[in-house]
Amino acid sequence: MHLQESGEMYLETIYILAQTGKPVRSIDIAESMGYSKPSVSRAVGLLKKGGYIAVNGDGYISLTASGAELAQKTYSRHTLLTDFFIRLGVDPVTAARDACKIEHDISDATFEAICAHAAASGDSSED
């Protein structure tokens, strides 16, 4: 099952929230994303049905292996693209906003080429 951009955004948010070490609840996702509780509830249900998350009896949400893989991929793309755009001279707010739009649509091949270019540029600036 291929997720739409919104599903990837939910997974990325869960991933980021989980990094704090605190259990993730629907209310945490709603607050972080600025969405209503009913919207988050619906998304959580769809992600659970798709096998991307698990919800325990206390309502705590965790990523499954496939959910974690997709969330980490999305987050990785977001952070690398944001950093890359900032290095190009884009202000941080615009860089993060643009990275968020691109991270969902960019092909693996193009992203890998950007990674290689960013790594090569970074290496040469340290000389």
Secondary structure, DSSP 8 states (H G I E B T S, - for coil): ----HHHHHHHHHHHHHHTTTS-B-HHHHHHHHT--HHHHHHHHHHHHHTTSEEE-TT--EEE-HHHHHHHHHHHHHHHHHHHHHHHTT--HHHHHHHHHHHTTT--HHHHHHHHHHHHHHHHHHT-
